[in-house]
Amino acid sequence: MLGSAADAEDVLQETWLRWASVDLDTVRDKRAFLVRIVTRQALDRLRALGRRRESYVGPWLPEPLLTAPDVAEDVELADSVSMAMLLVLETLSPTERAVFVLREVFDLDYDEIAEAVGKSQAAVRQIAHRARAHVAARRPRGMASPAETQAALHAFQRAVETGDLQSLLDILAPDVVALSDGGGIKHALLQPIVGVRQVARLLAVRWWRRDAERSVEVVQINGGPGLLVRVDGEIDGVLAMRIENGHVTGVYHVRNPEKLSHVEREIAVSR
């Protein structure tokens, strides 16, 4: 819902405080009550975050999570938490995003969603239809098989480790998009870079400090392929990738240190 583990933890803490202050004997449906509290807290947080991101330096990317390999085995779950999908959800309004997640990820009934977001069932059905169409038009297509994903990921790793421009040209899709998020704290792109040659040069030359001890480790980021980059032994950033039909179509580089606390250990993700 939020694209940020830190904000999600805050919402859960606020929900717990509300829950602990209520006489539970007066609550008819405890599950629905919790869904409503969490949803409305998340909506409030989304609106506040939207105002904050207006002054964010450079592109904003979701907070990356180091996930266990089994998350990728649940295709729907992995898709719902992937960096590419979270970026698509960022283009929805807060209410559209809440309705989409509650319906498409958690399969809640329309009456329960209506209660959670404070809308009529008819309005929620319209919002769900609109959000579903919006997401379908923007979500990744032609997803690669696990074997294709691993082959592309390891080829990409070798290319960026060596700075081999030709290898990068071979593995990147013609319309590949690169985004980086330094949050105004670390050096990063201020605008998206689009196109195979531009992104290949960026990866081969600009993103890597040649005067430092650098390591690149293959990991699972948000249920998908990624690289964990360390410089002089310290985590410097994460590259999450979108791979379609054997080629890298999206590269999401997170360097903002405030977003890297959840890549030091695996995070359990489930439905």
Phi, psi and chi 1 to 4 in degrees:
 res  aa     phi    psi   chi1   chi2   chi3   chi4
   1 MET       -  -37.6 -172.1   87.8   78.4      -
   2 LEU  -108.8  -22.1  -62.0  171.6      -      -
   3 GLY    72.9   15.5      -      -      -      -
   4 SER  -149.1  119.2  161.6      -      -      -
   5 ALA   -64.1  -38.4      -      -      -      -
   6 ALA   -63.0  -43.6      -      -      -      -
   7 ASP   -68.4  -36.2  -73.6  -55.8      -      -
   8 ALA   -62.9  -41.4      -      -      -      -
   9 GLU   -63.3  -39.0  -71.3  165.9   -4.9      -
  10 ASP   -63.2  -42.5  -73.2  -13.7      -      -
  11 VAL   -63.7  -41.4  163.6      -      -      -
  12 LEU   -64.8  -38.3  -73.8  176.7      -      -
  13 GLN   -64.0  -44.1 -179.9   66.7   23.9      -
  14 GLU   -64.1  -37.5  -68.8  161.4    4.4      -
  15 THR   -64.9  -42.7  -60.5      -      -      -
  16 TRP   -60.7  -41.4  167.3 -109.4      -      -
  17 LEU   -63.3  -41.0  -67.5  173.9      -      -
  18 ARG   -63.9  -45.6  -71.0  -79.6  -55.3  -80.8
  19 TRP   -59.9  -43.2  174.9 -100.1      -      -
  20 ALA   -69.9  -20.3      -      -      -      -
  21 SER   -93.3   -2.2   67.3      -      -      -
  22 VAL   -99.9  142.5  169.5      -      -      -
  23 ASP   -75.7  103.0  179.2   -0.3      -      -
  24 LEU   -65.1  -19.2  -63.0 -178.2      -      -
  25 ASP   -65.9  -19.5  -69.2  -24.1      -      -
  26 THR   -92.9   -2.8   66.3      -      -      -
  27 VAL   -92.8  117.2  178.9      -      -      -
  28 ARG   -72.7  -43.4 -175.1  177.3   66.7 -105.4
  29 ASP  -131.7  100.5 -175.5  -26.8      -      -
  30 LYS   -65.4  -37.5  -65.4 -179.9  174.4   60.7
  31 ARG   -64.4  -47.9  177.1  179.7  176.9  -82.8
  32 ALA   -62.6  -35.9      -      -      -      -
  33 PHE   -62.9  -44.6 -179.2   65.9      -      -
  34 LEU   -66.7  -41.9  -81.6  171.2      -      -
  35 VAL   -58.7  -43.2  168.3      -      -      -
  36 ARG   -64.5  -44.6 -174.9  173.5   65.1 -175.3
  37 ILE   -62.3  -50.2  -65.3  174.7      -      -
  38 VAL   -61.2  -44.0  171.8      -      -      -
  39 THR   -62.3  -46.3  -60.3      -      -      -
  40 ARG   -70.4  -34.8  -65.9 -169.7  178.8 -179.8
  41 GLN   -64.6  -41.3  -67.0  -79.9   -1.1      -
  42 ALA   -65.7  -39.2      -      -      -      -
  43 LEU   -62.7  -43.5  -76.2  169.7      -      -
  44 ASP   -60.2  -42.5  -71.4  -15.5      -      -
  45 ARG   -67.1  -41.2 -174.8   60.1   61.7   99.2
  46 LEU   -59.6  -42.5  -85.4  174.7      -      -
  47 ARG   -66.2  -39.4  -67.6  175.4 -178.4  121.8
  48 ALA   -66.6  -40.9      -      -      -      -
  49 LEU   -65.0  -36.7  -70.3  171.8      -      -
  50 GLY   -59.5  -41.0      -      -      -      -
  51 ARG   -67.8  -38.1  -69.1 -170.8  -66.5  -88.3
  52 ARG   -67.5  -37.7 -119.1 -176.5  -76.2  164.1
  53 ARG   -72.0  -15.4  -74.1  172.8 -164.6  162.0
  54 GLU   -62.0  -26.8  -69.2  175.1    0.3      -
  55 SER  -107.5   10.8   58.6      -      -      -
  56 TYR   -68.5  139.9 -162.5   81.8      -      -
  57 VAL   -82.5  115.0  177.9      -      -      -
  58 GLY    77.6 -174.0      -      -      -      -
  59 PRO   -62.9  144.5  -22.4   33.6      -      -
  60 TRP   -99.9  127.8 -178.8   93.2      -      -
  61 LEU  -117.4  149.7  -71.0  173.8      -      -
  62 PRO   -61.0  158.5  -21.2   32.9      -      -
  63 GLU   -72.4  123.5 -177.8  178.5   -3.2      -
  64 PRO   -75.0  143.8   27.1  -32.3      -      -
  65 LEU  -118.2  134.5  -57.8  179.0      -      -
  66 LEU   -82.2  109.2 -176.3   65.0      -      -
  67 THR  -108.0  157.0   51.7      -      -      -
  68 ALA   -73.4  155.1      -      -      -      -
  69 PRO   -58.3  -28.7  -26.4   35.3      -      -
  70 ASP   -68.6  -18.9   60.4  -12.1      -      -
  71 VAL   -63.3  -39.4  174.1      -      -      -
  72 ALA   -65.7  -21.8      -      -      -      -
  73 GLU   -72.3  -26.7  -64.2  170.4    6.3      -
  74 ASP   -91.1   94.2 -175.5  -23.7      -      -
  75 VAL   -58.2  -43.9  176.2      -      -      -
  76 GLU   -66.0  -41.3  -70.6 -173.9   -0.1      -
  77 LEU   -65.1  -47.1  175.3   61.6      -      -
  78 ALA   -59.8  -40.8      -      -      -      -
  79 ASP   -64.4  -38.9  177.7   59.6      -      -
  80 SER   -70.0  -24.5   71.1      -      -      -
  81 VAL  -109.6    3.6  -61.2      -      -      -
  82 SER   -65.6  155.1   69.8      -      -      -
  83 MET   -59.8  -40.0 -165.8   73.6   75.5      -
  84 ALA   -63.6  -44.1      -      -      -      -
  85 MET   -68.0  -40.8  175.7   56.6   73.2      -
  86 LEU   -62.2  -34.3  -69.7  175.9      -      -
  87 LEU   -68.6  -36.6  -77.5  170.7      -      -
  88 VAL   -64.2  -43.2  171.6      -      -      -
  89 LEU   -63.0  -26.8  -66.1 -177.1      -      -
  90 GLU   -64.2  -20.6  -77.0  -64.9  -48.1      -
  91 THR   -85.5   -5.4   64.4      -      -      -
  92 LEU   -88.0  157.0  -61.8  174.9      -      -
  93 SER   -70.7  160.7   72.6      -      -      -
  94 PRO   -53.3  -45.0  -30.6   37.7      -      -
  95 THR   -67.4  -41.1  -58.5      -      -      -
  96 GLU   -60.8  -41.5  -73.6  174.4  -24.1      -
  97 ARG   -64.7  -44.4 -175.9  167.7 -177.5  164.3
  98 ALA   -61.8  -46.6      -      -      -      -
  99 VAL   -63.5  -43.4  169.2      -      -      -
 100 PHE   -61.1  -47.7 -179.7   86.2      -      -
 101 VAL   -64.6  -46.1  170.3      -      -      -
 102 LEU   -64.0  -35.7  -67.7  174.4      -      -
 103 ARG   -83.6  -51.5 -178.3   64.6 -178.2  170.4
 104 GLU   -81.7  -32.2  -59.8  -60.4  -41.8      -
 105 VAL   -93.2  -43.1 -179.9      -      -      -
 106 PHE  -105.6   -3.5  -66.2  102.9      -      -
 107 ASP    56.1   40.2 -161.4   27.3      -      -
 108 LEU   -75.5  151.1  -93.9   62.4      -      -
 109 ASP   -69.6  155.7  -67.7  -26.9      -      -
 110 TYR   -63.1  -34.0  -74.1  111.4      -      -
 111 ASP   -67.5  -35.8   57.9  -15.5      -      -
 112 GLU   -70.8  -38.0 -165.7  168.9    4.6      -
 113 ILE   -65.9  -41.9  -61.3  172.7      -      -
 114 ALA   -58.4  -42.3      -      -      -      -
 115 GLU   -65.0  -38.5 -178.1   71.1   19.5      -
 116 ALA   -68.8  -38.9      -      -      -      -
 117 VAL   -99.9   -2.7  -59.3      -      -      -
 118 GLY    73.0   36.1      -      -      -      -
 119 LYS  -125.6  166.6  -58.3  -80.9 -174.0 -178.3
 120 SER   -75.1  160.1   68.9      -      -      -
 121 GLN   -60.9  -40.4  -77.6 -166.0   48.7      -
 122 ALA   -61.7  -42.8      -      -      -      -
 123 ALA   -65.0  -40.9      -      -      -      -
 124 VAL   -64.3  -39.9  163.5      -      -      -
 125 ARG   -61.5  -41.8  -72.4  179.0 -177.6  -84.7
 126 GLN   -65.5  -43.1  -71.3 -177.8  -23.3      -
 127 ILE   -62.4  -43.4  -67.1  168.3      -      -
 128 ALA   -62.2  -43.3      -      -      -      -
 129 HIS   -62.2  -45.2  175.8   75.3      -      -
 130 ARG   -65.0  -43.5 -172.5  166.9   62.5 -117.3
 131 ALA   -67.0  -39.6      -      -      -      -
 132 ARG   -62.9  -43.3 -162.8  179.8  -60.5  117.5
 133 ALA   -65.6  -39.9      -      -      -      -
 134 HIS   -62.4  -46.1 -178.7   95.1      -      -
 135 VAL   -68.2  -42.4  170.4      -      -      -
 136 ALA   -60.2  -34.2      -      -      -      -
 137 ALA   -73.6  -17.3      -      -      -      -
 138 ARG  -118.5  -11.9  -69.4  162.1  176.8   78.2
 139 ARG   -74.6  156.9   76.9 -170.1  -46.5  160.2
 140 PRO   -59.8  147.0  -22.7   33.3      -      -
 141 ARG  -122.6  161.9  -59.4 -178.1 -174.5  -81.5
 142 GLY    62.1   47.3      -      -      -      -
 143 MET   -60.9  141.7  -60.4  -56.4  -68.7      -
 144 ALA   -78.7  154.0      -      -      -      -
 145 SER   -71.6  163.2   68.3      -      -      -
 146 PRO   -54.3  -40.2  -28.4   36.1      -      -
 147 ALA   -65.5  -44.1      -      -      -      -
 148 GLU   -63.7  -39.6  -73.0  176.6  -37.4      -
 149 THR   -62.3  -46.8  -64.4      -      -      -
 150 GLN   -64.6  -41.2  -74.3  -57.3  -50.1      -
 151 ALA   -63.2  -45.4      -      -      -      -
 152 ALA   -65.6  -40.4      -      -      -      -
 153 LEU   -63.2  -46.4  177.2   60.0      -      -
 154 HIS   -69.4  -34.5  -73.8  -72.5      -      -
 155 ALA   -65.4  -41.1      -      -      -      -
 156 PHE   -63.9  -42.3 -177.7   87.9      -      -
 157 GLN   -59.9  -47.3  178.3 -168.2   14.3      -
 158 ARG   -61.7  -39.9  -71.4 -167.2  -60.7  -87.2
 159 ALA   -65.8  -44.2      -      -      -      -
 160 VAL   -74.8  -28.7  -63.4      -      -      -
 161 GLU   -68.0  -35.7  -77.2 -178.6  -35.8      -
 162 THR   -95.2  -15.5   60.6      -      -      -
 163 GLY    70.6   24.8      -      -      -      -
 164 ASP   -76.4  106.4 -176.8  -14.7      -      -
 165 LEU   -63.9  -41.8 -175.6   59.9      -      -
 166 GLN   -64.8  -40.4 -174.9   56.2   52.0      -
 167 SER   -62.6  -37.3  -65.5      -      -      -
 168 LEU   -66.8  -40.6  -74.5  166.8      -      -
 169 LEU   -61.1  -32.5  -68.1  172.4      -      -
 170 ASP   -74.0  -31.8  -67.7  -20.3      -      -
 171 ILE   -96.9  -19.6 -159.8   64.2      -      -
 172 LEU   -87.4  141.3  -62.4  175.0      -      -
 173 ALA   -72.0  153.5      -      -      -      -
 174 PRO   -56.2  -35.8  -25.0   34.3      -      -
 175 ASP  -105.6   27.7   56.6   -9.2      -      -
 176 VAL   -55.9  144.4   60.7      -      -      -
 177 VAL  -120.1  134.4  177.5      -      -      -
 178 ALA  -118.7  130.5      -      -      -      -
 179 LEU  -127.0  143.4  -62.2  169.2      -      -
 180 SER  -136.4  147.8   67.6      -      -      -
 181 ASP  -128.7  108.5  178.3  -13.7      -      -
 182 GLY  -108.2   -7.4      -      -      -      -
 183 GLY    62.4   18.3      -      -      -      -
 184 GLY    78.3    1.8      -      -      -      -
 185 ILE  -102.1  -44.0  -58.0  170.7      -      -
 186 LYS  -114.7  153.1  -71.3  -73.7 -167.3   75.4
 187 HIS   -60.4  131.9  176.1   72.5      -      -
 188 ALA  -158.7  168.3      -      -      -      -
 189 LEU   -66.3  141.8  -59.0  172.0      -      -
 190 LEU   -92.7  -15.1  -65.3  179.3      -      -
 191 GLN  -139.8  153.3  -61.4  -68.3  -25.6      -
 192 PRO   -61.3  148.1  -20.2   31.6      -      -
 193 ILE  -110.5  129.4  -59.1  -64.6      -      -
 194 VAL  -124.3  137.1 -178.8      -      -      -
 195 GLY   111.8  142.7      -      -      -      -
 196 VAL   -63.1  -43.7   58.6      -      -      -
 197 ARG   -70.7  -41.0  -68.9 -165.9  173.2  -84.4
 198 GLN   -64.5  -44.6  -67.5   85.8  -20.8      -
 199 VAL   -69.3  -39.1  173.1      -      -      -
 200 ALA   -61.6  -44.9      -      -      -      -
 201 ARG   -63.1  -40.3  -70.5 -165.1 -163.8   94.9
 202 LEU   -58.9  -48.0  176.7   75.6      -      -
 203 LEU   -68.9  -37.1  -69.1  166.7      -      -
 204 ALA   -74.4  -27.8      -      -      -      -
 205 VAL  -120.9  -52.0  179.3      -      -      -
 206 ARG   -88.8  -29.5  -67.0 -172.4   56.4 -166.8
 207 TRP   -83.8   -6.7  -89.0    3.6      -      -
 208 TRP  -119.8  126.8  -52.1  106.3      -      -
 209 ARG   -80.3  116.0  -74.7  172.0   50.9 -168.2
 210 ARG   -81.6  -12.4  -56.4  -62.7  174.9 -177.3
 211 ASP   -96.3   16.0   58.6  -16.1      -      -
 212 ALA  -132.3  159.2      -      -      -      -
 213 GLU   -77.1  116.8 -175.7   64.7   31.5      -
 214 ARG  -124.3  140.6  177.9  178.9   45.9  113.9
 215 SER  -134.5  148.5   65.9      -      -      -
 216 VAL  -128.1  122.5 -179.1      -      -      -
 217 GLU  -117.2  132.6  175.8 -173.5   -4.8      -
 218 VAL   -74.1  127.5  172.6      -      -      -
 219 VAL  -141.1  172.9  -67.8      -      -      -
 220 GLN   -99.7  120.4  -73.3  -81.5  -29.6      -
 221 ILE  -115.2  118.9  -63.1  -64.5      -      -
 222 ASN    51.3   43.3  -69.1   57.1      -      -
 223 GLY    75.9    6.7      -      -      -      -
 224 GLY  -132.4  179.7      -      -      -      -
 225 PRO   -70.6  142.8   26.8  -34.3      -      -
 226 GLY  -163.9  171.5      -      -      -      -
 227 LEU  -127.5  135.8  -60.2  175.6      -      -
 228 LEU  -102.0  121.2 -177.6   63.8      -      -
 229 VAL  -105.3  126.4 -178.7      -      -      -
 230 ARG  -116.6  139.5  -72.7 -174.8  171.2   86.7
 231 VAL  -122.3  123.5  172.8      -      -      -
 232 ASP    52.3   38.4  -66.0  -28.1      -      -
 233 GLY    84.2   -9.7      -      -      -      -
 234 GLU  -103.9  143.6  -59.8  -68.1  -31.4      -
 235 ILE   -62.9  123.2  -66.6  176.1      -      -
 236 ASP  -105.8  -23.9 -178.6   74.0      -      -
 237 GLY   172.6  176.7      -      -      -      -
 238 VAL  -133.0  137.0  167.0      -      -      -
 239 LEU  -112.2  114.4  -83.2   84.4      -      -
 240 ALA   -98.5  145.2      -      -      -      -
 241 MET  -127.1  146.7  -87.2  159.1  -78.4      -
 242 ARG  -106.5  121.6 -173.8  175.6   73.7 -159.7
 243 ILE  -118.2  124.3  -62.8  175.1      -      -
 244 GLU  -132.3  129.6  -57.7  172.8   68.9      -
 245 ASN    53.2   38.8  -61.7  -39.4      -      -
 246 GLY    81.3    2.1      -      -      -      -
 247 HIS  -124.7  150.7  -73.2   83.5      -      -
 248 VAL   -80.5  118.9  176.8      -      -      -
 249 THR  -106.6  -14.4   58.2      -      -      -
 250 GLY  -147.3  135.2      -      -      -      -
 251 VAL  -126.2  120.8 -178.7      -      -      -
 252 TYR  -119.3  110.2  -47.6  110.4      -      -
 253 HIS  -108.5  110.6 -173.7 -157.4      -      -
 254 VAL  -104.1  118.1 -179.0      -      -      -
 255 ARG  -118.2  -12.7  -66.1 -164.9   71.1 -151.0
 256 ASN   -57.2  114.0 -176.1  -14.0      -      -
 257 PRO   -61.6  -23.4   17.3  -28.6      -      -
 258 GLU   -70.5  -12.3  -64.8  177.5   -7.2      -
 259 LYS  -107.8    6.9  -64.8 -174.8  177.2 -177.2
 260 LEU  -106.3    8.3  -63.0  176.5      -      -
 261 SER   -72.2  -18.3   61.0      -      -      -
 262 HIS  -103.3   22.3  -71.4   85.1      -      -
 263 VAL  -116.1    6.9  -64.3      -      -      -
 264 GLU   -85.9  -21.5  -64.3  177.9   -6.0      -
 265 ARG  -148.0  156.0   58.9 -177.5  176.4   80.6
 266 GLU   -67.5  139.7  -74.0 -175.6   -2.6      -
 267 ILE  -108.1  130.8  -58.3  -65.8      -      -
 268 ALA   -73.7  128.2      -      -      -      -
 269 VAL  -127.2  127.8  177.8      -      -      -
 270 SER  -150.5  171.3   62.1      -      -      -
 271 ARG  -100.0      -  -73.6 -165.9  -85.2 -173.3
